[in-house]
């Protein structure tokens, strides 16, 4: 028994000796860029079941900027499963005339788009088919049907942008052709056949409206061969392409948030090597491509989300879309069925707070293993924020030093918020200070996220005013 106690003590001492204190230094005088909003979601805020609450307020609270219409599902009261944004659901009879408005079933998709618009986000339309618990209804477009399929897509856009078929004038810009064609579960044809489908569809859409932004291929994983192949095909055949898109998922073993940086670099290298000056979009991401399980809602999943959002700021990704917003039959949802926040939703909320200070400042402390930091200041220079996320390190805390505060020696308020197993981004510490430098040492055990804000204190009396 005594030996066991001694062993436990030695192990405890060894673990403490191994634990690190991370030095985080912020220089308010050194601006390195802008903190960009990459708060996109897959699937809009409408609940999948009629008795569940919609998520319009939640989307607004975390600042969702774009919503991709992929994986959209809606069950009816009599448990009929519908896919409002799949082409075969909008246009049920594939042999019908695509020029006839009566051949379209727009009402369910209309509700989805209206809900997205109500949140203040912009729709990003995926033209294709969903896989939600079963294979997509369509996994191949015959060569002789490509033109008809493209015409159907065109008339769908006309409905939402030009009022066709009692439609709307939403001026939706972005349209992505298909989803994961390098995944046999979504595309049963060859690579060349997908390129040819893209060719036909992009030409039809651009002829109708050259201002639309058309792209793909929305690959499963980075899919470099498909991305490069599509770009080369478009160059050789003079096919319009405005962006490329791809997906990235980690796994529940490595929980590798930095994978997004490595993947983005590969995509950008392809674009550069082929002399394409177009953006690339990450149109799906999450902690796992299969059911995330507990990581879809627990604190490690929340820290992964925060670190992922921070790491993306070090990439050339122009738009990003987490998979997904509403809960379905897996743990991918950012919120629970009843609309309450999961830990990853609080991570998005923390980053929304960071976006309120968009002038990015030099900040040390990040590594490539899931420990990520970012700092910014507000446009008026009266607020500084620091976001720190630790997915899985053995660090025991950090020393934070913030130099060259923009308000000099004026007073300021310090606030620290905590996201861990016991706290949901709650204010856990506050204080008032007078100095041009701020320093603090805090305990931080993975997995957790901390958000710190320094706010210039406004004069409260005539004698305090300059």
N, C-alpha and C positions, 0 to 999 in steps of 0.2 A: 504494500500500500504506500509506504514511504517512497519507494523507488518510483511508483507511478506518479505521485505528487511532484517529485523532483523533475521527472520527465516533462510533465505538463508545464511546470514553471520554466524549464529550459526552452521548451517550444515557444512559450509565450514571449520570453525574452528575445529569442531568435527572430520571431515575427516582428516584434517592435523594432529590432535593430535593422531589419530589412525594409521596414516601412519608410517611405520617403516623404519629405515635405517639399512640395513643388513651389518654386519661385515663379510668381506671375508678375510681370512688370508691364505697366501701361504708361505710355508717354502721350499725353494729351496734345502735345505740340507736333507730333509726328502722324500726319494723316496718310494712310496707305490706300485709300479707295472708298468704296461705298458698300454698305451692307445691303444686299439685294433680297427682295422678297421672292422666295421659292416655296411658297405655302400652298401649292396646288394639291388637289385631291382627285382621285378617281371616284366616280359615282356621285351624283348630286345629293342634296340634303333631304330628299324625300325618303321617308322610311319604307322599308321593303314590305311591311305588313300594315294594313290599314289601321290597326289598333295601336301601333307604335307611334311615338311622336316624331315629327319632322325635326331636322337639325339646322334649320335656317339660322336661329340665334347662335348656335354653336359655331357654325361656319363663319359668321360675322365676328364672333368673339376672338377666334384665333387668326383672323385675317386671311382666310382662303382667298387667293387672287384669281385662280383659274380652276375650272372643273372639267375633267375629261369624261366623256360619256362612254365609259367602258365598264363592263360589269354591272350595268344598271339592271336591277331586278325589281319586280313588283308582284306581290301575291294579291289576288282578289279575296274577297270575303269567303268565297266558296273554294278557297285553296287552289285556284288555278294559277300556275306560274307563268308570268309574262316577262318579256324582255323588251321594254319600250323603245330602246335605241338600237336594236338589231335590225338590219335592213329587211329581213324576211318578215319581221313583225310590223314594220311600217308599210311595207309593200307585200302583202300576203300571197298574192297570186303572181308568181314569177312570169307567167305567160301573158299577163294583162298589158295593156297599153300604158307605158310610163308617162304619156302626155295627158292622161285623163285623171283629173283630181279625185274622182270617186274611187279610184283604185288604191288610194292611200289611207292608212289608219294613223292619222297624226295625233289624235287627242291624247293618248298616254305620253307620247314624247313631248307634246306641247306642255303638259303639266311639269315634266322634268325640267325643261328649259326655263319655264317661268319661275320655278323654285330656285334655280341657279341664279337667274337674273335678280331675284329678290334679295339674295345674299350680298349682292354687290360684286360678285365674281363674274368672270367672263367664261362662256362655254368654249371648250376645245373639243371638237367633234371627231370621234373615231368612227370612220365608216367601215363597218364590218360586223363581226359576230362575237358573242360572249361564250365563255366556258365557265359555268357556275354549277359545279356538281355533276355535269354531264358534258359530252362533247358538243361543240357548236352545231347548230342546225345546218350550216353551210361551211364547207371546208375547201371548196374548189369552185372556180368560175370557168365554165367551158369557153374556149376561144370564141365561138360564134355568139356567145351571150355577153361578152365583155362590154360591147358598146351599149347594150340595153342596161346592164348594171351601172355603167357610168351615167347614163341618162337618168336612172332612178336617183342616184346620188345627187345629180345636178338639180333635179326637181325638189329634193328634200331641202337643199340649200336655198332654192328659190322660195320655198315656203317660209323659211325663217328670216331671209334677208330681203325679199322683194314682195312679200305679201301674197304670193301665189297660193291658191287654194285656201282662201280665207286665213292667210298666214300673218306674218309679222315683219317688222323691219329692224331686226336686232343687229344687223351689220356684224355678224359673226365672222371672224377672220380665219381661224385655224382649222384645217381639216387633215386628218391623218388617215392614210389609206391602208386598211387592214390592221391586224394585230398578230404579232409573233409568227410571221410566215416561216421562220426557221424552226418552228415547233410543229411537229406533225399533227399535234392535237388541234391546231388551228388552220393549217394549210397542208393539203394532201397533194398539191401539185409540185412542180419543179421550181427551182430558183428562177430560171428564165421565164417560166409562165407567170410567176408573181411579178417580175419586172415588166412583162408585157401588159398585165392587168393594170399595174401602176401607170404605165405609159398611156394606155387608152383613157383611163379615168382622169389623170392629170391634164391631158390635152382637152378633154371635154369641159372640165371645170374651169380651166384657164381661158378657154375660148368664150365661155359664158361670162366670166368676170376675171380679168387678169390681175385684179388686186387681191384675190384670195391667196392665202398662204397654204400651199399644198406640200405634204411631205410624207415620210415613212422611213424605214419599214417597221418601226416599233418592234425591234428584235427581242427575242427572249435572251437575256444576257446581252453582252456587248455585241455579239454577232458581227464581228469585224468583216468577215467575208461577204456577208449580205449587205452591210453598209457600203463597203468599198465597191462591191459588185453593182449595187444600185446606182451609185454615183458615176461609175464608169459607163454603165448602160445609158444613163441620162445624158452624159457628155457625148457619147458616140452617136446617139439618136436625137440629140437636140430636144430632150424632154425636160419640161420645167420642173424644178425641185427647189423649194424654199427652205427646207430644214430636213435634218435627219433625226430619227428618234430611236431610242433604245431603252432597255430595262435592266435593272440590277437588283438582286436580292442577296443578302448574306445567308447565314444559316444559324441554327440555334446552338451550334457547337463553337464555332469561331467567334460569332457575334462581331463581325468585322465591319465597323462603320466606315473605316478608311478605304474600303474597297471601292467606294464611289469615286475617290480621287484617282486611283489607279485606272479605273475603267474610263473615266472622263478623259484622261490623258491619251488613252489608246484611240478613242474616237476623234479627239482633236488632231492627233498625229495623222490619221487617215485623211481628214479634211485638208490639213496643211499639205500633205504629200501629193494630193490630187488637185491642189490649187482651187479648192472650193471655199469661198468666203461666206458661208451660210451658217446659221446657228445650229446647235444640236440640243435636243430636249430629252430629258429623262422622264418618260411618260409612265413608268411604274417603278416603285421601289418599296421595300419593306425589309423586315429582319429575316424573313424566310419566304421562299416561293411556295412551300407547302404550308400546312396549317401552323401558324406561329405558336399555337398553344398558349402557355402562360406568358410567354414573352410578348404576346399581343396586348397584354394589359398590365404587366407588373413593372416594377421600378427599373429592372434592367432593360426592358423594352423601352421605357421612357428615356433612360440615359442614352441608349442606342439612337433613338430618334433625335435627341438634342445634339449629340455628337455628329450625327449624319448631316443635320441642318447646318452646323458650324463648318464641317469639312467642305460642304458644297460651295461655301464662299471662296474656297481656294481653287475652284475649277472654272471652266468656261461654260458650264451648263447654264443655259439661258432660261429654261423653264423646267420645273420638276413637279411631279404628281405622285403623292403617296398612294399606295393601294391598301386601303380604301377608306371612305368616310363612314357610311352606315355599316352596321354589323350585318353580316349575312349568315351563312351556316358554318362559318369558320371563325377564327379569331383575328381576321385581318382588319376589322373595323376599328376606327380611331375612337369611337364612343361605344358604350354598351347599348343594348337594345332599347333601354328606356331613355337614352340620350345623356346619361351621366358620363362624366369624363373618365376615360382610362388614363393611365400614366403617360402614354405617348401624346395624348391630347394636351396634357399639361405642358409637355415639352414644346409643342407647337405654340402654346400660349406664352411660354417663356421667350421663345424666339420672336413672337409678335411684339413683346415688350422691348426686345433688343432692336427691332426695326424702328422703334420710336426715336432711336439715336442712330441715324443711318450713316453718319460720317465715320468711317471705319478708322480706328486708331491702331498704332503698333502695339501688339500685345504678345508676350511670350508665354510659354508654358505648355503649349500643345505638343503631343507626340503623334505617332501613327498607329497607336494601339488602342485608341478609344478615349484618350484624355484630350479634350478639346476646349479651347478658350477663344473668346472673341470680345472685342471692346469697341464702343462707339460713343460719339457725342451728338447731341441734338444740333439742329441747324442754327439755333440761337446761342449755342454754347452754354446753356444753363443746366444741362443734364448729361451725366456720364453713366454708361452702363457697362457691366462686365458679365458675361455669361460663361459659366464653367460647367463642364459635363465630364463625368468619369464613369465609363461603362464597367470596367473590370480590373482596374489596377490594384496594387497593394499599398498605394499611397495613403497616408494618414491625415493629410491636410495640405494647406498651402499658405505661403506668405504672399500677400498681395500688396504691391506698391503702385500707387497712381501718382505720377509726377506731372508738374506743369498744369495744374488745374486752371481752366480758362478764366476763372473768376478771381485768381490771385489769392489773397488772404481773406476774402469775404467768407462769411459763414456758409455752411452747407449741411444738409441732412443726409445721413447714411442709412440705407435700407438694405436688408439682406433677406432674400426669399429662398426657401428650401423645398426641393422635391425629392422625397425618398419614400421608404416604405410606410412612414408614419405621417408624412406631410405632403400636401398637394399644392405645391408652390405657394406656401403660406409665408407671411412676414414673420420672421423669427427673431430679428434683431434690428434695432434702430438707434440712432444717436445724432447729436449735433457737434460739429467740429469747426475750427477756424484755423486753416493752414492752406498753403499752396501745394502740399503733398499729403496724400492719405496713405496710411499703412495699417494693415491688420493681419493677424494670423488666425486662421479658422480651421477647425476639424472638418474633414470631408472624407467619408468612407464610401467606396463604390459598392453598389451602383447608386449614384445620386446626381442631382443637378442643383447648382446654386446660381441665383441671379442677384447681382448687386447693382444698386443705383445710388449715385451721388447727385443731389439736387441743390443747386444754388439757393440759399435762403433769401427770400425777399425781405426788404426792410419792413419792419413792423411799426416804426414810429418816425416822426419827422427828424429826430436827431440822428437816426441811422441812415437816412437818405443822403447820398453824396451832394 
